[in-house]
Amino acid sequence: MADENINRTVIKIALLGDSRVGKSTIVNKFINLDFKDDLLSTIGSDRFETKFTLKNGEKIKLIIWDTAGQERFRSIALKALKAVQGVILVFDLSNRDTFENVNKWIETANENLKTPNLVLFGNKADLDKTMWKVTKEEAEDFAQKLNMKYFETSAKTRQGLEDGFSSITNDTYNRIKDTKDGEGGVQIKKDDDDEYVVGCFGKKKKKKKKKKNAS
């Protein structure tokens, strides 16, 4: 029988970007939920988790935070950033403003995280290119200057999603393994259900709240 107390590596990433760029549909499609192009805007943040196999064959838990792009929910969304190790910046290829606002989201990531691992998604690549307001060359040049990888993605067709999530998850894992202490990601001890956040962002121990006894 497998040891029930064995620690499992967990990687946490978050999606940042303006409202309606497709962050929620990206997450839903990636974890094989039904595609819906009429999803309501996220309020605060939503948490998803899925099993993920790294390139080295190790199986991990991947936790994905889908954050709100609307200003009035920003403070709630930022709470999800406190323990993540990677950030996917998302813009809409058919909306120039969302691309220009990526700089704002990079500032948000840098203000809330220490040396975050960033990648850039240009979403809605399934649209006819006559509707695109940002060229592939422009987005690639922008990403390269900031040492980010760039992926053209579609939440409708899954284009670029596997490669994009694989890139940030594996790169984040490798960055953590290369830290001085050599410990990786988030580890969950099943015996006391404590959660340890280890690696690029220091180490914190967070106890889950106990349920109150019924009166």
FILO-22109 format. One record per atom (N, C-alpha, C): x, y negated, z negated; residue in one letter. Coordinates in pm, whole numbers, padded with zeros to 5 digits, always signed. Layout:
residues N
XYZA ...
END
This chain:
residues 215
+00084+00119+00000M +00000+00000+00000M +00088-00124+00000M +00048-00224+00078A +00125-00349+00084A +00117-00422-00047A +00224-00493-00082D +00229-00571-00205D +00133-00689-00193D +00031-00692-00279E -00069-00798-00272E -00013-00933-00313E +00103-00934-00382N +00159-01060-00431N +00264-01120-00336N +00281-01056-00220I +00383-01108-00128I +00344-01246-00078I +00444-01338-00069N +00418-01472-00020N +00403-01471+00132N +00316-01555+00183R +00296-01567+00326R +00330-01709+00369R +00403-01722+00477T +00437-01854+00527T +00315-01920+00589T +00297-02046+00559V +00188-02124+00615V +00244-02253+00672V +00208-02284+00794I +00244-02411+00856I +00120-02497+00868I +00133-02624+00830K +00020-02715+00839K +00050-02826+00938K -00043-02846+01031I -00029-02956+01125I -00158-03037+01128I -00148-03160+01176A -00265-03247+01185A -00272-03308+01324A -00392-03338+01369L -00412-03409+01494L -00448-03553+01465L -00378-03646+01530L -00405-03789+01515L -00433-03850+01651L -00521-03947+01654G -00552-04016+01778G -00684-04090+01765G -00712-04172+01863D -00835-04249+01862D -00958-04159+01863D -01070-04216+01826S -01197-04144+01831S -01231-04110+01975S -01289-03991+01995R -01339-03944+02123R -01231-03906+02224R -01108-03886+02179V -01004-03839+02272V -01008-03688+02288V -01085-03620+02202G -01101-03475+02216G -01028-03392+02112G -00993-03452+01999K -00920-03377+01895K -01001-03258+01846K -01127-03280+01816S -01210-03171+01762S -01231-03060+01865S -01252-03097+01991T -01273-02994+02092T -01143-02917+02120T -01029-02983+02106I -00901-02915+02120I -00888-02805+02014I -00916-02840+01889V -00904-02743+01780V -01003-02629+01800V -01126-02664+01831N -01229-02561+01850N -01191-02464+01961N -01141-02516+02071K -01104-02430+02183K -00983-02345+02149K -00886-02403+02079F -00764-02329+02046F -00793-02210+01955F -00883-02227+01860I -00913-02117+01769I -01032-02035+01817I -01062-02051+01947N -01161-01967+02016N -01304-01987+01969N -01337-02109+01930L -01477-02142+01909L -01534-02191+02042L -01664-02198+02052D -01725-02242+02178D -01691-02387+02207D -01663-02417+02335F -01636-02554+02375F -01765-02634+02375F -01759-02753+02316K -01873-02845+02318K -01818-02984+02346K -01866-03044+02455D -01816-03178+02489D -01898-03289+02426D -01995-03251+02340D -02078-03351+02275D -02064-03345+02123D -01948-03300+02075L -01927-03293+01931L -01934-03432+01870L -01992-03440+01751L -01997-03566+01680L -01858-03603+01631L -01834-03733+01614S -01705-03777+01565S -01679-03722+01426S -01553-03685+01401T -01516-03632+01270T -01526-03741+01165T -01580-03704+01050I -01588-03797+00937I -01481-03755+00836I -01376-03835+00826G -01267-03801+00735G -01174-03701+00799G -01186-03575+00762S -01102-03471+00820S -01168-03335+00804S -01140-03246+00897D -01188-03109+00893D -01069-03015+00892D -01080-02907+00816R -00970-02812+00801R -01005-02681+00869R -00913-02631+00952F -00929-02503+01020F -00806-02418+00991F -00821-02288+00996E -00704-02202+00981E -00716-02081+01074E -00600-02034+01118T -00597-01921+01210T -00466-01846+01192T -00464-01721+01229K -00339-01644+01228K -00258-01681+01351K -00127-01685+01336F -00041-01725+01448F +00086-01643+01445F +00129-01595+01561T +00253-01518+01571T +00362-01605+01630T +00471-01623+01555L +00584-01704+01600L +00662-01629+01708L +00751-01701+01775K +00832-01640+01880K +00923-01531+01824K +00958-01541+01694N +01044-01439+01632N +00965-01318+01585N +00834-01318+01611G +00750-01205+01575G +00684-01216+01439G +00724-01315+01360E +00665-01330+01226E +00522-01382+01238E +00434-01322+01160K +00295-01365+01158K +00275-01463+01043K +00216-01578+01074I +00196-01680+00972I +00050-01726+00973I +00017-01806+00874K -00112-01874+00874K -00089-02017+00923K -00167-02058+01021L -00159-02194+01073L -00282-02270+01029L -00260-02377+00954I -00369-02463+00910I -00367-02591+00992I -00481-02626+01049I -00492-02742+01138I -00591-02840+01078I -00546-02963+01059W -00633-03070+01011W -00675-03157+01129W -00804-03165+01153D -00860-03253+01255D -00904-03381+01184D -00840-03493+01216T -00865-03617+01142T -00949-03714+01223T -01018-03802+01152A -01104-03902+01215A -01022-04012+01279A -01067-04059+01395G -00999-04169+01461G -01059-04304+01431G -01176-04302+01369Q -01244-04429+01341Q -01185-04496+01217Q -01172-04627+01225E -01105-04705+01120E -01173-04687+00985E -01306-04680+00982R -01375-04676+00853R -01354-04544+00779R -01305-04442+00848F -01278-04315+00783F -01129-04291+00765F -01047-04392+00794R -00902-04374+00796R -00846-04329+00662R -00892-04391+00552S -00837-04357+00421S -00863-04212+00384S -00979-04159+00426I -01011-04019+00399I -00921-03929+00484I -00905-03966+00609A -00826-03884+00700A -00681-03877+00656A -00628-03986+00603L -00487-03990+00566L -00453-03894+00453L -00551-03858+00372K -00526-03762+00264K -00481-03627+00320K -00528-03594+00440A -00491-03467+00502A -00346-03466+00546A -00285-03584+00559L -00147-03592+00607L -00044-03563+00500L -00083-03568+00376K +00014-03564+00268K +00096-03435+00262K +00042-03325+00313A +00115-03198+00301A +00147-03134+00436A +00115-03203+00548V +00141-03141+00677V +00286-03157+00716V +00330-03071+00806Q +00469-03074+00852Q +00482-03113+00998Q +00374-03104+01072G +00376-03140+01213G +00253-03221+01249G +00267-03308+01350V +00156-03393+01393V +00144-03388+01545V +00022-03363+01591I -00009-03370+01734I -00078-03504+01759I -00017-03586+01841L -00073-03715+01879L -00152-03696+02008L -00279-03735+02006V -00367-03707+02120V -00418-03837+02181V -00411-03845+02315F -00476-03956+02385F -00557-03900+02502F -00646-03981+02553D -00734-03944+02663D -00674-03996+02793D -00642-03905+02885L -00580-03945+03011L -00667-04041+03092L -00796-04043+03066S -00885-04131+03142S -00913-04263+03069S -00845-04284+02958N -00868-04407+02878N -00732-04467+02842N -00694-04573+02911R -00563-04635+02892R -00541-04683+02750R -00645-04736+02688D -00631-04790+02552D -00586-04683+02453D -00634-04560+02470T -00598-04454+02375T -00451-04418+02386T -00394-04434+02506F -00251-04410+02524F -00171-04522+02459F -00212-04645+02479E -00141-04758+02421E -00149-04758+02269E -00255-04696+02215N -00270-04690+02069N -00188-04578+02004N -00122-04495+02085V -00039-04387+02028V +00068-04444+01936V +00123-04560+01972N +00224-04622+01885N +00170-04647+01745N +00044-04686+01737K -00019-04710+01607K -00027-04580+01527K -00057-04471+01595W -00068-04342+01526W +00069-04288+01485W +00171-04321+01563I +00307-04283+01523I +00345-04357+01395I +00310-04484+01388E +00336-04562+01266E +00263-04500+01147E +00140-04458+01169T +00062-04395+01062T +00132-04268+01013T +00180-04186+01106A +00250-04063+01068A +00377-04096+00991A +00454-04192+01038N +00580-04227+00973N +00559-04289+00835N +00448-04360+00818E +00419-04423+00690E +00377-04321+00585E +00321-04210+00629N +00265-04113+00535N +00347-03986+00522N +00442-03965+00612L +00523-03844+00609L +00669-03877+00623L +00752-03789+00573K +00896-03804+00586K +00943-03723+00707K +00998-03793+00806T +01048-03732+00930T +00952-03627+00986T +00831-03666+01022P +00735-03568+01076P +00779-03517+01213P +00742-03393+01242N +00765-03334+01373N +00647-03372+01462N +00671-03444+01572L +00563-03497+01655L +00565-03438+01795L +00445-03413+01851V +00430-03382+01993V +00315-03468+02046V +00312-03484+02177L +00211-03568+02241L +00125-03486+02335L -00008-03497+02319F -00103-03431+02408F -00176-03538+02490F -00170-03527+02624G -00255-03608+02711G -00375-03522+02746G -00488-03550+02683N -00604-03461+02693N -00700-03500+02806N -00789-03407+02839K -00888-03419+02946K -00821-03410+03084K -00721-03323+03093A -00649-03303+03219A -00734-03235+03324A -00850-03182+03284D -00940-03118+03381D -01013-03221+03467D -01013-03347+03425L -01080-03452+03502L -01007-03474+03635L -01081-03516+03734D -01021-03549+03863D -00914-03657+03843D -00802-03642+03908K -00690-03734+03885K -00721-03877+03927K -00826-03897+04005T -00865-04033+04037T -00918-04106+03914T -00951-04030+03809M -01002-04088+03685M -00891-04114+03584M -00773-04061+03610W -00662-04077+03516W -00613-04221+03515W -00587-04271+03396K -00533-04406+03380K -00387-04404+03334K -00335-04284+03310V -00196-04267+03265V -00135-04156+03349V -00022-04185+03413T +00042-04084+03497T +00126-03989+03413T +00152-03872+03468K +00236-03774+03401K +00376-03830+03377K +00430-03901+03475E +00565-03957+03463E +00571-04061+03352E +00469-04143+03341E +00466-04246+03237E +00459-04186+03097E +00373-04086+03082A +00359-04022+02951A +00485-03945+02914A +00544-03877+03011E +00668-03804+02984E +00781-03898+02945E +00791-04012+03013D +00895-04110+02983D +00876-04166+02842D +00751-04195+02806F +00720-04246+02672F +00760-04144+02566F +00722-04019+02588A +00751-03913+02491A +00902-03890+02479A +00971-03890+02591Q +01115-03864+02590Q +01190-03971+02511Q +01149-04096+02526K +01215-04205+02453K +01200-04189+02302K +01093-04122+02260L +01068-04103+02117L +01101-03961+02072L +01170-03888+02159N +01215-03752+02126N +01098-03660+02095N +00992-03673+02173M +00875-03587+02158M +00858-03502+02283M +00795-03388+02267K +00754-03308+02382K +00615-03352+02424K +00589-03344+02554Y +00460-03389+02607Y +00389-03274+02679Y +00258-03262+02654F +00177-03159+02717F +00049-03220+02770F +00017-03190+02896E -00113-03226+02950E -00209-03114+02911E -00319-03151+02847T -00409-03050+02791T -00553-03070+02835T -00629-02963+02825S -00772-02969+02847S -00841-02881+02745S -00929-02941+02666A -01005-02862+02570A -01112-02780+02639A -01140-02812+02764K -01243-02738+02838K -01186-02612+02901K -01066-02622+02959T -01008-02509+03031T -00896-02439+02956T -00854-02494+02842R -00743-02444+02760R -00606-02480+02819R -00603-02554+02927Q -00475-02593+02987Q -00384-02657+02883Q -00264-02606+02870G -00162-02664+02785G -00178-02638+02636G -00290-02585+02593L -00313-02569+02449L -00220-02465+02388L -00209-02350+02452E -00122-02245+02397E +00022-02293+02389E +00070-02355+02497D +00209-02403+02499D +00230-02514+02397D +00134-02604+02387G +00147-02716+02295G +00149-02674+02150G +00053-02591+02111F +00048-02545+01972F +00166-02454+01940F +00207-02371+02036S +00322-02285+02014S +00448-02369+01993S +00463-02474+02072S +00581-02559+02060S +00591-02625+01924S +00484-02690+01881I +00493-02763+01754I +00502-02667+01636I +00435-02553+01643T +00439-02459+01531T +00577-02396+01518T +00633-02349+01628N +00767-02288+01623N +00874-02391+01588N +00866-02510+01646D +00966-02614+01616D +00958-02656+01470D +00836-02669+01418T +00819-02707+01278T +00875-02599+01186T +00845-02475+01217Y +00897-02363+01138Y +01050-02364+01139Y +01110-02381+01256N +01256-02381+01266N +01319-02498+01192N +01255-02613+01196R +01306-02730+01124R +01307-02704+00974R +01201-02641+00927I +01192-02612+00784I +01296-02509+00744I +01314-02407+00827K +01413-02304+00796K +01554-02359+00796K +01575-02469+00869D +01707-02529+00877D +01736-02625+00762D +01636-02651+00675T +01659-02740+00563T +01755-02676+00464T +01806-02755+00377K +01912-02710+00285K +01870-02590+00202K +01746-02593+00151D +01704-02483+00065D +01665-02359+00144D +01646-02375+00274G +01618-02260+00358G +01480-02203+00342G +01395-02268+00263E +01260-02217+00244E +01169-02271+00352E +01067-02196+00387G +00984-02235+00500G +00840-02264+00465G +00790-02372+00522G +00648-02400+00523G +00581-02405+00388G +00461-02357+00386V +00381-02349+00264V +00369-02203+00227V +00392-02172+00104Q +00382-02035+00059Q +00267-02022-00040Q +00187-01918-00026I +00074-01897-00115I +00100-01773-00199I +00101-01789-00329K +00116-01676-00420K -00023-01624-00454K -00051-01503-00412K -00186-01452-00431K -00220-01421-00576K -00116-01399-00660D -00146-01357-00797D -00212-01467-00879D -00172-01596-00854D -00236-01703-00931D -00302-01806-00840D -00301-01780-00705D -00368-01865-00608D -00315-02008-00612D -00188-02024-00653D -00125-02155-00646D -00074-02178-00505D -00065-02302-00466E -00016-02335-00333E +00111-02417-00348E +00218-02373-00283Y +00345-02442-00289Y +00376-02505-00154Y +00402-02633-00155V +00439-02704-00035V +00590-02725-00041V +00663-02663+00052V +00808-02661+00045V +00866-02704+00178V +00978-02774+00174G +01049-02801+00298G +01072-02948+00321G +01033-02995+00441C +01066-03131+00484C +01011-03238+00391C +00905-03209+00321F +00837-03313+00245F +00846-03290+00095F +00949-03220+00050G +00965-03196-00092G +00884-03077-00137G +00865-03064-00268K +00795-02947-00320K +00694-02992-00423K +00571-02951-00402K +00464-02983-00497K +00387-02856-00527K +00333-02849-00646K +00252-02734-00683K +00111-02784-00709K +00016-02722-00642K -00121-02768-00651K -00210-02654-00696K -00270-02670-00812K -00362-02569-00863K -00499-02589-00802K -00560-02482-00758K -00697-02494-00711K -00790-02510-00829K -00894-02590-00810K -00988-02616-00919K -01064-02489-00955K -01079-02469-01086K -01155-02353-01132K -01303-02386-01134K -01383-02289-01100K -01526-02310-01101K -01575-02317-01246K -01667-02409-01269K -01724-02422-01403K -01821-02308-01430K -01821-02262-01554N -01914-02156-01591N -02056-02209-01594N -02146-02130-01549A -02286-02173-01551A -02335-02186-01694A -02411-02289-01721S -02460-02312-01858S -02582-02226-01887S 
END
